Amino acid sequence: MSVQRINLHLVSDATGETLNAIARATTVQFEQANIVHHRWSLIRTRFQLHRVLEGIEQEPGPVLSTLVDRALRSDLETTCGRLNVPIVNVLDPVMNLLQEYIGEQVSARPGRQYVLNADYFQRIDAMHYVLAHDDGQSQPGLAEADVVLVGVSRSSKTPTCFYLANRGIKAANVPLVPNLPEPPGLDDVACPVIGLTLDPQALIDIRRHRLRLIGTGPNAPGGRQTSTDYIDEETVKAELLWARRLCTRRGWPVIDVTRRSIEETAATVLQLMEAWHQRRHTGITVKPT
């Protein structure tokens, strides 16, 4: 069966993150189509829109739009009608629902979600915090954390922390290393501590890839070597078992990230954070299992 090529145009007056997320969530369901994304972001003037219209005319295909400026929307819809390509203004159903429910007309100002307000500066502070507290750095600063992630080396702690920082969450991560004293300071934090774990073979594959990137290991150029325990199957299994037992003993919930994307792991972290705060608010305590 031949693979069908589809041009999908994503037209936004802001960064295009909304459309990118919608496109990712929907296009993966079509396995027999080669969907080519044409991303048009920060489209706020007729001059900028002219480039978009030319691109759609040269490579026609469905259009997803988040333009809120009425004049630009009208020009885009007119061109799509002339070319007989479908267009969906993806924000309209929600905007119309809220407009009717709230009883207030929308302001139609592009990019309002990216204004330099308190939320923006909270995200920046969270980014700085993650950088300063990555991999167990600046232990005294753990008192400021919103959440602490613990786990063995290469268990996705750092990327998950950065993703959470983009949500304004100050996330610290602390490595768990067998045969070393338990990380200090975790008894005193006023936030949830959450463990990350994964399948041993998946962890070995990740670590092998890491060693190749930094030029060490059994097949490293120039004969540079590193400890084989880092990727030895039995040693890795024992390391993961020790870390999970530590989390269980300390009453820290554990997330298996083997088949989870960073986004899914972060979403689970947020759920566990909410549950932790609800327990604190109601005074309910949960005994370690």
MIPAPA-699273 format. One line per field, with one value per residue: residue number from 1; residue in one letter; x, y, z negated of N, C-alpha, C in turn. Coordinates in Angstrom, 2 decimals. Each point is the difference from the previous one (the first is absolute). Layout:
REM MIPAPA-699273
num c(NUM,...)
residuo c(a,...)
n.east c(X,...)
n.north c(Y,...)
n.up c(Z,...)
ca.east c(X,...)
ca.north c(Y,...)
ca.up c(Z,...)
c.east c(X,...)
c.north c(Y,...)
c.up c(Z,...)
END
This chain:
REM MIPAPA-699273
num c(1,2,3,4,5,6,7,8,9,10,11,12,13,14,15,16,17,18,19,20,21,22,23,24,25,26,27,28,29,30,31,32,33,34,35,36,37,38,39,40,41,42,43,44,45,46,47,48,49,50,51,52,53,54,55,56,57,58,59,60,61,62,63,64,65,66,67,68,69,70,71,72,73,74,75,76,77,78,79,80,81,82,83,84,85,86,87,88,89,90,91,92,93,94,95,96,97,98,99,100,101,102,103,104,105,106,107,108,109,110,111,112,113,114,115,116,117,118,119,120,121,122,123,124,125,126,127,128,129,130,131,132,133,134,135,136,137,138,139,140,141,142,143,144,145,146,147,148,149,150,151,152,153,154,155,156,157,158,159,160,161,162,163,164,165,166,167,168,169,170,171,172,173,174,175,176,177,178,179,180,181,182,183,184,185,186,187,188,189,190,191,192,193,194,195,196,197,198,199,200,201,202,203,204,205,206,207,208,209,210,211,212,213,214,215,216,217,218,219,220,221,222,223,224,225,226,227,228,229,230,231,232,233,234,235,236,237,238,239,240,241,242,243,244,245,246,247,248,249,250,251,252,253,254,255,256,257,258,259,260,261,262,263,264,265,266,267,268,269,270,271,272,273,274,275,276,277,278,279,280,281,282,283,284,285,286,287,288,289)
residuo c(m,s,v,q,r,i,n,l,h,l,v,s,d,a,t,g,e,t,l,n,a,i,a,r,a,t,t,v,q,f,e,q,a,n,i,v,h,h,r,w,s,l,i,r,t,r,f,q,l,h,r,v,l,e,g,i,e,q,e,p,g,p,v,l,s,t,l,v,d,r,a,l,r,s,d,l,e,t,t,c,g,r,l,n,v,p,i,v,n,v,l,d,p,v,m,n,l,l,q,e,y,i,g,e,q,v,s,a,r,p,g,r,q,y,v,l,n,a,d,y,f,q,r,i,d,a,m,h,y,v,l,a,h,d,d,g,q,s,q,p,g,l,a,e,a,d,v,v,l,v,g,v,s,r,s,s,k,t,p,t,c,f,y,l,a,n,r,g,i,k,a,a,n,v,p,l,v,p,n,l,p,e,p,p,g,l,d,d,v,a,c,p,v,i,g,l,t,l,d,p,q,a,l,i,d,i,r,r,h,r,l,r,l,i,g,t,g,p,n,a,p,g,g,r,q,t,s,t,d,y,i,d,e,e,t,v,k,a,e,l,l,w,a,r,r,l,c,t,r,r,g,w,p,v,i,d,v,t,r,r,s,i,e,e,t,a,a,t,v,l,q,l,m,e,a,w,h,q,r,r,h,t,g,i,t,v,k,p,t)
n.east c(0.85,-0.26,1.01,-1.11,0.44,-0.04,-0.28,0.51,-0.76,0.93,-1.04,0.98,-0.67,0.27,0.43,-1.29,0.27,-1.10,0.29,1.24,-0.54,-0.91,0.95,0.82,-1.01,-0.17,1.10,0.40,-1.27,0.70,0.03,-0.99,0.19,0.63,-0.18,0.12,0.62,-0.81,0.99,-1.05,1.01,-0.52,-1.12,0.43,0.52,-0.59,1.10,-0.04,-1.28,0.49,1.06,-0.87,-0.70,1.19,0.38,-1.20,0.13,1.28,-0.36,-1.11,-0.74,-0.57,-0.75,0.86,-0.88,0.84,-0.11,0.18,0.94,-1.10,0.77,0.98,-0.90,-0.59,1.20,0.32,-1.18,0.13,1.30,-0.28,-1.01,0.84,0.88,-1.19,0.67,-0.21,-0.68,0.69,-0.79,1.07,0.21,-0.65,-0.05,1.24,0.48,-0.74,0.41,1.25,-0.03,-0.68,0.88,1.09,-0.48,1.21,0.13,0.51,1.24,0.22,0.78,0.82,0.35,-1.24,0.11,0.72,-0.90,0.82,-0.79,-0.66,-0.90,0.24,0.07,-1.12,-0.31,0.40,-0.59,-1.02,0.22,0.19,-1.09,-0.58,0.49,-0.41,-1.05,0.70,-0.39,-0.85,0.10,0.74,0.43,0.63,0.05,0.09,0.22,0.49,0.28,-0.66,1.03,0.34,0.72,-0.12,1.20,0.25,1.27,-0.37,-0.70,0.46,0.79,1.13,-0.27,-0.39,1.10,0.67,-0.65,0.18,1.25,-0.26,-0.41,1.19,0.36,0.37,0.66,0.37,1.18,-0.10,1.25,-0.43,1.01,-0.03,0.13,-0.87,0.29,-1.15,-0.59,0.79,-0.72,-0.22,0.46,0.67,-0.14,-0.60,0.33,-0.75,0.45,0.37,-0.06,1.03,-0.60,0.66,-0.36,0.62,-0.60,-1.11,0.27,0.31,-1.05,-0.69,0.52,-0.21,-1.18,-0.18,0.49,-0.76,-0.96,0.38,-0.04,-0.77,0.51,-0.48,-0.84,0.48,0.05,1.18,-0.95,-0.68,0.12,-1.12,-0.47,0.25,0.12,0.34,0.45,0.55,-0.59,0.77,1.03,-0.47,-0.30,1.16,0.53,-0.78,0.29,1.27,-0.05,-0.66,0.83,0.98,-0.56,-0.15,1.23,0.29,-0.84,1.00,-1.01,-0.18,0.57,-0.56,1.16,0.03,-1.31,0.50,-0.65,0.85,-0.83,-0.05,1.32,0.15,-0.91,0.66,1.14,-0.64,-0.46,1.23,0.43,-1.03,0.21,1.30,-0.31,-0.80,0.93,0.90,-0.86,-0.26,1.34,-0.23,0.44,0.95,-0.16,1.34,-0.08)
n.north c(-1.20,0.91,0.70,0.49,0.99,0.53,1.17,0.19,1.09,0.40,0.81,0.66,0.80,-1.18,-0.77,-0.30,0.15,0.76,0.54,0.18,0.33,0.77,0.50,0.08,0.50,0.65,0.52,-0.29,0.33,0.66,-1.34,0.17,1.06,0.65,0.41,0.98,0.38,1.00,0.42,0.76,0.53,0.65,-0.44,1.29,-0.05,0.83,0.71,-0.32,0.34,0.98,-0.15,0.01,0.99,0.54,-0.30,0.41,1.05,0.05,-0.23,-0.10,0.28,-0.82,0.94,0.00,0.79,0.86,0.53,1.10,0.57,0.74,1.05,-0.44,-0.30,1.15,0.59,-0.64,0.24,1.23,0.00,-0.52,0.88,0.93,-0.50,0.12,0.62,-1.02,0.77,-0.18,0.90,-0.59,1.29,0.06,-1.35,0.03,0.86,-0.62,-1.17,0.43,0.49,-1.09,-0.80,0.70,0.09,-0.29,1.03,-0.86,0.18,-1.22,-0.13,-0.09,-1.23,0.16,-1.29,0.86,0.71,1.03,-0.96,-0.13,-0.60,0.97,0.93,-0.61,-0.10,1.26,0.36,-0.71,0.57,1.19,-0.30,-0.50,1.04,0.69,-0.80,-0.04,-1.26,0.48,1.00,0.85,-0.98,1.08,0.16,-1.26,0.83,0.52,-1.29,-0.11,-0.65,-1.18,-0.19,-1.28,-0.54,-1.16,-0.08,1.01,0.38,0.95,0.11,0.25,-0.77,-0.87,0.30,-0.01,-1.11,-0.43,0.38,-0.54,-0.74,0.54,-1.29,0.33,-0.69,-0.59,-0.45,-1.15,-0.31,-1.22,-0.13,-1.28,-0.51,1.00,0.92,-0.19,0.54,0.98,0.44,-1.26,-0.18,1.08,-0.54,1.14,-1.06,-0.49,-1.19,-0.08,-1.31,-0.07,-0.97,-1.04,-0.63,-1.03,-0.73,0.68,-0.14,-1.27,-0.07,0.68,-0.77,-1.05,0.51,0.24,-1.20,-0.39,0.77,-0.45,-1.06,-0.73,-1.02,-1.23,0.71,0.67,1.08,-0.51,-0.94,1.18,-0.30,-0.58,0.11,-1.31,0.27,1.09,-0.99,-0.52,-1.02,-0.87,0.79,0.21,-1.28,-0.26,0.87,-0.45,-1.24,0.34,0.71,-1.03,-0.85,0.84,0.16,-1.32,-0.16,0.95,-0.86,-0.08,0.57,-1.02,0.64,-0.98,0.48,-1.33,0.03,0.90,0.91,0.99,0.30,-1.31,-0.08,1.17,-0.47,-1.15,0.66,0.74,-1.17,-0.52,1.12,-0.05,-1.31,0.31,1.05,-0.80,-0.95,0.92,0.38,-1.28,-0.04,-0.54,-1.03,-0.27,-1.22,-0.08,-0.45)
n.up c(0.00,0.92,-0.53,-0.50,0.77,-1.21,0.55,-1.22,0.17,-0.85,-0.10,-0.62,-0.86,-0.60,-0.99,0.05,-1.31,-0.03,1.16,-0.43,-1.18,0.60,0.79,-1.04,-0.71,1.13,0.53,-1.25,0.06,0.92,0.07,0.85,-0.75,0.96,-1.25,0.88,-1.11,0.32,-0.75,-0.24,-0.67,-1.04,0.53,0.07,1.22,0.85,-0.21,-1.30,0.02,0.76,-0.80,-0.99,0.54,0.26,-1.26,-0.40,0.80,-0.40,-1.25,0.72,-1.05,-0.87,-0.58,-1.00,-0.58,-0.62,1.21,-0.73,0.76,-0.04,0.28,-0.79,-0.92,0.28,0.07,-1.12,-0.54,0.49,-0.32,-1.18,-0.03,0.45,-0.86,-0.60,-0.98,-0.82,-0.82,-1.11,-0.55,-0.50,-0.20,1.15,0.00,-0.50,0.90,0.91,-0.48,-0.19,1.23,0.37,-0.60,0.36,1.25,0.47,0.82,0.87,-0.48,0.53,-1.07,1.06,-0.39,-0.44,0.40,0.76,-0.63,-0.29,-0.45,-1.14,0.79,0.88,-0.93,-0.36,1.28,0.17,-1.14,0.46,1.18,-0.57,-0.68,1.09,0.65,-1.06,0.19,1.11,-0.03,-0.92,0.90,-0.72,-0.77,-0.56,1.33,-0.45,-0.99,1.14,0.08,1.16,0.53,-0.53,1.11,-0.35,0.24,0.58,0.36,0.78,-1.06,0.81,-1.05,0.66,1.08,-0.95,-0.69,1.13,0.29,-1.24,0.19,1.19,-1.02,-0.28,0.13,-1.23,0.91,-1.12,0.40,-0.63,0.34,0.24,-0.85,0.38,-1.20,0.16,-0.91,-0.64,1.07,-0.43,-0.98,0.41,-1.22,0.39,1.20,0.28,0.72,0.99,-0.36,1.27,0.02,0.84,0.66,0.48,1.10,-0.58,0.94,-0.25,-1.29,0.22,0.81,-0.92,-0.95,0.77,0.32,-1.30,-0.25,1.01,-0.53,-1.21,0.82,-0.82,-0.69,0.14,0.73,-1.04,0.84,0.39,-0.17,-0.05,-1.28,-0.40,-1.21,0.16,-1.33,0.64,0.79,-1.11,0.62,-0.61,0.27,1.23,0.09,-0.58,0.85,0.98,-0.38,-0.20,1.15,0.56,-0.60,0.37,1.20,0.03,-0.47,0.89,0.60,0.91,0.64,0.82,1.01,0.69,0.46,-0.08,-0.04,-0.78,0.68,0.21,0.99,0.27,-0.10,0.65,0.84,-0.10,0.16,0.91,0.45,-0.12,0.58,0.86,0.15,0.07,0.76,0.67,-0.08,0.34,0.96,0.28,-0.09,1.22,-0.67,0.88,-0.54,-0.05,1.26)
ca.east c(-0.85,0.79,-0.23,-0.56,0.59,-0.97,0.56,-0.80,0.50,-0.30,0.14,-0.18,0.49,0.92,1.11,-0.46,0.05,-1.32,-0.22,0.95,-0.51,-1.17,0.46,0.66,-0.98,-0.96,0.58,0.58,-1.04,-0.12,1.25,0.20,0.17,1.21,-0.51,1.08,-0.45,0.52,-0.27,0.03,-0.22,0.13,-0.63,-0.78,-0.22,-0.38,1.24,0.40,-1.00,0.17,0.90,-0.77,-0.94,0.80,0.40,-1.17,-0.31,1.00,-0.16,-1.33,-0.32,-0.81,0.58,-0.43,0.35,-0.36,-0.02,-1.15,-0.28,-1.11,0.37,0.91,-0.80,-0.84,0.86,0.41,-1.17,-0.32,0.96,-0.28,-1.20,0.34,0.81,-0.79,0.65,-0.74,0.66,-0.63,0.49,-0.13,-0.38,-1.38,-1.00,0.21,-0.22,-1.44,-0.60,0.32,-0.62,-1.42,-0.16,0.44,-0.74,0.96,0.58,1.45,0.75,0.63,1.37,0.89,1.14,-0.24,0.45,1.44,0.35,0.99,-0.71,0.58,0.19,1.20,1.20,0.05,0.63,1.42,0.59,0.04,1.10,1.25,0.05,0.36,1.42,0.82,-0.22,0.02,0.89,0.41,0.74,-0.59,-0.91,-0.79,-1.10,-1.13,-1.13,-0.82,-0.55,-1.40,0.04,1.34,0.01,1.17,0.11,1.36,0.51,-0.64,-1.41,-0.84,-0.28,0.29,-0.97,-1.31,0.06,-0.07,-1.38,-0.80,0.36,-0.77,-1.32,0.17,0.26,1.40,0.24,1.38,0.18,1.08,0.33,0.11,1.20,0.25,1.26,0.29,-1.02,-1.24,0.12,-0.39,-0.94,-1.32,-0.94,-0.43,-0.68,-1.46,-0.59,0.07,1.18,-0.54,1.03,-0.15,0.68,-0.30,0.41,1.47,0.57,-0.16,1.01,1.29,0.06,0.18,1.35,0.93,-0.08,0.68,1.44,0.46,0.00,1.11,1.25,0.60,-0.64,0.78,0.28,0.35,1.20,1.19,0.10,-0.45,-0.91,-0.68,-0.36,-1.02,-1.16,-1.00,-0.89,-0.10,-1.42,-0.30,0.27,-1.08,-1.20,0.17,-0.06,-1.41,-0.71,0.39,-0.64,-1.44,-0.19,0.21,-1.21,-1.08,0.28,-0.18,-1.37,-0.03,-0.60,0.94,-0.57,0.76,0.04,0.50,-0.77,-0.62,0.70,0.27,-1.27,-0.85,0.61,-0.26,-1.42,-0.16,0.61,-0.95,-1.09,0.48,0.16,-1.33,-0.45,0.80,-0.51,-1.34,0.19,0.48,-1.10,-1.01,0.63,0.06,1.34,0.02,1.13,0.72,-0.38)
ca.north c(1.20,1.23,0.91,1.26,1.21,1.03,1.24,0.54,1.33,0.43,1.46,0.54,1.35,-0.07,-0.93,-1.19,-1.19,-0.62,-0.74,-1.12,-1.04,-0.60,-0.78,-1.22,-0.90,-0.52,-0.58,-1.32,-1.01,-0.32,-0.70,-0.17,1.31,0.77,1.34,0.98,1.18,1.32,0.81,1.45,0.57,1.45,0.67,1.07,1.09,-0.47,-0.33,-1.34,-0.95,-0.19,-1.15,-1.20,-0.26,-0.51,-1.37,-0.88,-0.11,-0.85,-1.37,0.01,-1.02,0.50,1.07,0.20,1.38,0.60,1.45,0.64,1.26,-0.28,0.30,-1.05,-1.22,0.13,-0.19,-1.40,-0.80,0.28,-0.72,-1.43,-0.26,0.06,-1.17,-1.18,-0.79,0.21,0.74,-0.08,0.91,-0.99,0.61,0.52,-0.66,0.33,1.43,0.25,-0.54,0.87,1.31,-0.12,-0.31,1.14,1.19,1.05,-0.14,-0.25,1.21,-0.20,0.49,-1.15,-0.21,0.45,-1.01,0.11,1.29,-0.10,0.16,-0.74,-1.40,-0.07,0.10,-1.21,-1.03,0.31,-0.35,-1.46,-0.45,0.27,-0.91,-1.32,0.04,0.08,-1.15,-1.21,-1.09,0.08,1.21,1.00,-0.69,0.87,0.61,-0.92,0.53,0.83,-0.82,-0.40,-1.46,-0.56,-1.29,-0.81,-1.18,-0.35,0.76,-0.13,-0.40,1.09,1.02,1.36,0.52,0.16,1.24,1.14,0.10,0.55,1.41,0.77,0.18,0.82,-0.86,-0.12,-1.43,-0.40,-1.45,-0.52,-1.36,-1.08,-0.75,-1.06,-0.02,1.32,0.40,0.53,1.45,0.80,1.11,-0.36,-0.12,1.33,0.75,0.16,-0.26,-1.44,-0.64,-1.00,-0.80,-0.42,-1.25,-0.53,-1.37,-0.09,-0.01,1.35,0.85,-0.37,0.57,1.45,0.24,-0.31,1.12,1.11,-0.25,0.24,1.44,0.66,-0.60,-0.96,-1.30,-1.07,0.25,1.41,0.25,0.27,-0.93,0.52,-0.93,0.40,-1.16,-0.84,-0.11,0.99,-0.62,-1.44,-0.29,-0.37,1.17,0.97,-0.53,0.19,1.44,0.41,-0.61,0.76,1.31,-0.16,-0.32,1.23,0.82,-0.64,0.18,1.41,0.40,0.83,-0.69,-0.28,-0.02,-0.77,0.86,-0.80,0.23,1.32,1.18,0.99,0.68,-0.88,-0.08,1.26,0.04,-0.86,0.74,1.03,-0.68,-0.40,1.22,0.42,-0.94,0.27,1.22,-0.30,-0.73,0.96,0.91,-0.73,-0.63,-1.46,-0.52,-1.29,-0.77,-0.62,-1.38)
ca.up c(0.00,0.05,-1.11,0.48,-0.58,-0.37,-0.54,-1.09,-0.33,-1.37,0.08,-1.34,-0.24,-1.13,0.23,0.69,-0.86,-0.04,1.24,0.04,-0.88,0.65,1.15,-0.50,-0.60,1.00,1.20,-0.27,0.18,1.43,0.29,1.43,0.64,-0.26,-0.28,-0.06,-0.73,0.37,-1.20,0.22,-1.33,-0.19,1.15,-0.62,0.96,1.34,0.72,-0.44,0.47,1.43,0.14,-0.31,1.10,1.12,-0.33,0.12,1.43,0.63,-0.48,-0.62,-0.99,-1.11,-0.79,-1.39,-0.32,-1.28,0.17,-0.66,0.69,0.91,1.38,0.46,0.14,1.19,1.17,0.05,0.37,1.40,0.84,-0.12,0.78,1.43,0.32,-0.35,-1.05,-1.26,-1.06,-1.31,-1.03,-1.07,-1.27,0.04,-0.86,-1.42,-0.16,0.08,-1.22,-1.14,0.24,-0.33,-1.42,-0.81,0.39,0.33,1.32,-0.02,0.32,1.31,0.00,0.16,-0.88,-1.37,-0.96,-0.18,-0.59,-1.07,-1.27,-1.12,0.40,0.85,-0.83,-0.80,0.83,0.10,-1.29,-0.09,0.87,-0.72,-1.13,0.49,0.38,-1.21,-0.87,0.82,-0.40,-1.40,-0.32,-0.92,-0.91,-0.90,0.73,0.14,-0.79,0.87,1.09,0.03,0.08,0.17,0.69,-0.32,0.84,0.39,1.14,1.32,-0.13,0.54,-1.01,0.48,0.98,-0.63,-0.79,0.92,0.50,-1.10,-0.15,0.98,-0.60,-1.18,-1.15,-0.41,-0.16,-0.22,0.14,-0.84,0.43,-0.97,0.36,-0.98,-0.74,-0.52,-0.98,0.57,0.24,-1.16,0.18,0.51,-1.12,-0.44,1.06,-0.17,1.32,0.30,0.60,0.91,0.64,1.39,0.28,1.33,0.26,0.04,1.35,0.55,-0.64,0.57,1.36,-0.14,-0.48,1.10,0.94,-0.65,0.05,1.37,0.25,-0.67,0.46,-0.93,0.07,0.63,1.42,0.15,0.80,-0.79,-1.09,-1.29,-0.64,-1.22,-0.79,0.65,-0.88,0.42,0.98,-0.25,-0.22,-1.39,-0.85,0.23,-0.67,-1.43,-0.25,0.08,-1.13,-1.19,0.05,-0.24,-1.41,-0.75,0.16,-0.76,-1.42,-0.36,0.32,1.20,1.16,1.09,1.36,0.99,1.19,1.12,1.22,-0.11,0.50,-1.05,-0.27,-0.81,-1.33,-0.68,-0.35,-1.16,-1.12,-0.42,-0.70,-1.32,-0.79,-0.43,-1.03,-1.20,-0.62,-0.54,-1.26,-1.00,-0.35,-0.78,-1.14,0.19,0.20,0.68,-0.42,1.11,0.26)
c.east c(0.88,-0.39,-0.44,0.66,-1.10,0.76,-0.96,0.62,-0.49,0.30,-0.35,0.50,0.92,1.07,-0.41,-0.02,-1.34,-0.23,0.95,-0.50,-1.19,0.43,0.67,-1.04,-0.90,0.67,0.60,-1.02,-0.15,1.32,0.30,0.20,1.33,-0.42,1.16,-0.52,0.69,-0.37,0.21,-0.33,0.23,-0.53,-0.97,-0.25,-0.40,1.23,0.46,-0.98,0.17,0.93,-0.76,-0.91,0.73,0.40,-1.14,-0.34,0.99,-0.13,-1.33,-0.19,-0.81,0.74,-0.61,0.50,-0.39,0.04,-1.24,-0.34,-1.03,0.36,0.90,-0.74,-0.83,0.82,0.40,-1.16,-0.38,0.92,-0.26,-1.26,0.29,0.78,-0.72,0.75,-0.73,0.84,-0.80,0.68,-0.20,-0.42,-1.48,-0.98,0.14,-0.27,-1.50,-0.71,0.22,-0.65,-1.47,-0.19,0.35,-0.80,0.90,0.59,1.52,0.73,0.69,1.38,0.95,1.09,-0.21,0.47,1.49,0.43,0.97,-0.66,0.67,0.26,1.26,1.26,0.11,0.65,1.50,0.72,0.14,1.11,1.35,0.18,0.45,1.48,0.89,-0.10,-0.08,0.99,0.57,0.79,-0.78,-1.03,-0.78,-1.22,-1.20,-1.22,-0.94,-0.73,-1.51,-0.13,1.46,-0.14,1.28,-0.01,1.44,0.39,-0.71,-1.43,-0.96,-0.32,0.17,-1.00,-1.39,-0.03,-0.11,-1.41,-0.90,0.30,-0.75,-1.45,0.08,0.29,1.51,0.28,1.50,0.12,1.25,0.29,0.04,1.15,0.25,1.38,0.48,-1.06,-1.24,0.12,-0.48,-1.08,-1.39,-1.03,-0.63,-0.79,-1.50,-0.70,0.06,1.34,-0.51,1.15,-0.34,0.79,-0.35,0.53,1.53,0.58,-0.13,1.06,1.39,0.15,0.26,1.43,1.05,0.04,0.74,1.51,0.56,0.10,1.21,1.34,0.69,-0.72,0.83,0.39,0.42,1.24,1.18,0.12,-0.41,-1.08,-0.74,-0.40,-1.09,-1.21,-1.14,-1.01,-0.09,-1.43,-0.31,0.22,-1.11,-1.29,0.08,-0.11,-1.45,-0.80,0.31,-0.72,-1.49,-0.27,0.20,-1.24,-1.16,0.19,-0.27,-1.41,-0.11,-0.66,1.00,-0.76,0.91,-0.06,0.37,-0.72,-0.74,0.86,0.27,-1.30,-0.90,0.56,-0.30,-1.46,-0.27,0.59,-0.98,-1.19,0.42,0.22,-1.34,-0.53,0.74,-0.54,-1.40,0.10,0.47,-1.14,-1.02,0.56,0.08,1.45,-0.08,1.25,0.70,-0.45,1.22)
c.north c(1.25,0.93,1.35,1.18,1.04,1.20,0.54,1.32,0.42,1.49,0.60,1.44,0.04,-1.04,-1.25,-1.26,-0.72,-0.87,-1.19,-1.15,-0.71,-0.89,-1.30,-1.02,-0.67,-0.73,-1.38,-1.11,-0.45,-0.61,-0.09,1.33,0.62,1.45,0.95,1.27,1.26,0.95,1.49,0.67,1.51,0.78,1.05,1.18,-0.58,-0.38,-1.41,-1.05,-0.29,-1.19,-1.30,-0.37,-0.54,-1.46,-0.98,-0.21,-0.92,-1.46,-0.11,-1.16,0.60,1.03,-0.02,1.37,0.36,1.53,0.58,1.34,-0.26,0.24,-1.09,-1.31,0.03,-0.24,-1.47,-0.88,0.21,-0.77,-1.50,-0.38,-0.02,-1.23,-1.32,-0.91,0.29,0.77,-0.15,1.01,-0.71,0.60,0.38,-0.73,0.38,1.48,0.32,-0.50,0.94,1.38,-0.02,-0.20,1.20,1.25,1.18,-0.27,-0.24,1.25,-0.08,0.65,-1.19,-0.06,0.39,-1.01,0.11,1.35,-0.22,0.27,-0.85,-1.46,-0.17,0.02,-1.18,-1.13,0.25,-0.36,-1.52,-0.57,0.20,-0.98,-1.39,-0.05,-0.06,-1.26,-1.30,-1.00,0.17,1.22,0.85,-0.63,0.93,0.62,-0.90,0.50,0.83,-0.81,-0.19,-1.51,-0.40,-1.35,-0.73,-1.23,-0.26,0.82,-0.37,-0.49,1.14,1.09,1.41,0.49,0.20,1.29,1.22,0.16,0.60,1.49,0.87,0.17,0.83,-0.77,-0.03,-1.45,-0.26,-1.49,-0.43,-1.44,-0.97,-0.90,-1.07,0.13,1.39,0.35,0.53,1.51,0.80,1.02,-0.39,-0.19,1.34,0.77,0.04,-0.15,-1.49,-0.40,-1.18,-0.74,-0.31,-1.29,-0.44,-1.42,-0.09,0.05,1.36,0.93,-0.30,0.60,1.51,0.32,-0.30,1.15,1.21,-0.17,0.21,1.49,0.69,-0.67,-0.87,-1.32,-0.99,0.29,1.44,0.15,0.29,-0.88,0.53,-0.91,0.67,-1.26,-0.80,-0.19,0.90,-0.61,-1.52,-0.33,-0.31,1.17,1.03,-0.47,0.22,1.47,0.49,-0.57,0.76,1.34,-0.10,-0.32,1.23,0.89,-0.57,0.23,1.44,0.51,0.92,-0.77,-0.11,-0.05,-0.82,0.77,-0.78,0.33,1.35,1.05,0.93,0.71,-0.85,-0.15,1.26,0.10,-0.87,0.65,1.04,-0.62,-0.41,1.20,0.48,-0.90,0.25,1.23,-0.22,-0.75,0.93,0.89,-0.69,-0.69,-1.50,-0.41,-1.38,-0.75,-0.60,-1.45,-0.90)
c.up c(0.00,-1.14,0.57,-0.71,-0.21,-0.54,-1.05,-0.44,-1.38,-0.09,-1.36,-0.09,-1.22,0.32,0.76,-0.85,-0.04,1.22,0.10,-0.87,0.62,1.16,-0.45,-0.49,1.04,1.15,-0.24,0.18,1.44,0.47,1.49,0.74,-0.40,-0.17,-0.22,-0.66,0.52,-1.13,0.30,-1.35,0.01,1.21,-0.54,0.92,1.34,0.81,-0.37,0.51,1.49,0.28,-0.21,1.16,1.22,-0.25,0.14,1.47,0.70,-0.41,-0.75,-0.96,-1.12,-0.83,-1.40,-0.42,-1.42,0.10,-0.69,0.64,1.11,1.46,0.57,0.19,1.27,1.27,0.15,0.45,1.45,0.93,-0.05,0.80,1.48,0.43,-0.30,-0.98,-1.32,-1.02,-1.29,-0.92,-1.34,-1.34,-0.06,-0.91,-1.47,-0.24,0.00,-1.25,-1.18,0.15,-0.39,-1.51,-0.88,0.30,0.32,1.37,-0.12,0.48,1.35,0.08,0.07,-1.06,-1.44,-1.04,-0.29,-0.57,-1.16,-1.34,-1.08,0.36,0.83,-0.87,-0.95,0.78,0.14,-1.30,-0.14,0.86,-0.69,-1.16,0.45,0.36,-1.24,-0.85,0.79,-0.58,-1.39,-0.38,-1.01,-0.93,-0.93,0.68,0.17,-0.76,0.85,1.06,-0.14,0.07,0.16,0.67,-0.35,0.91,0.34,1.22,1.29,-0.09,0.35,-1.02,0.56,1.04,-0.57,-0.82,0.90,0.57,-1.07,-0.21,0.99,-0.43,-1.28,-1.27,-0.29,-0.36,-0.17,0.26,-0.74,0.43,-1.16,0.44,-1.06,-0.64,-0.43,-1.03,0.71,0.16,-1.21,0.36,0.41,-1.12,-0.36,1.05,-0.26,1.33,0.25,0.58,0.80,0.68,1.44,0.19,1.42,0.12,0.11,1.41,0.66,-0.58,0.57,1.39,-0.05,-0.43,1.06,1.01,-0.57,0.06,1.40,0.30,-0.63,0.29,-1.01,0.15,0.78,1.44,0.26,0.86,-0.90,-1.23,-1.35,-0.58,-1.15,-0.74,0.69,-0.88,0.44,0.96,-0.16,-0.44,-1.46,-0.94,0.13,-0.67,-1.50,-0.38,-0.01,-1.17,-1.29,-0.04,-0.28,-1.47,-0.88,0.07,-0.81,-1.49,-0.44,0.31,1.20,1.14,1.14,1.32,0.89,1.32,1.26,1.31,-0.05,0.68,-1.18,-0.37,-0.90,-1.42,-0.80,-0.44,-1.23,-1.24,-0.53,-0.74,-1.42,-0.90,-0.53,-1.12,-1.31,-0.73,-0.58,-1.32,-1.10,-0.49,-0.89,-1.22,0.09,0.20,0.64,-0.40,1.22,0.17,-0.03)
END
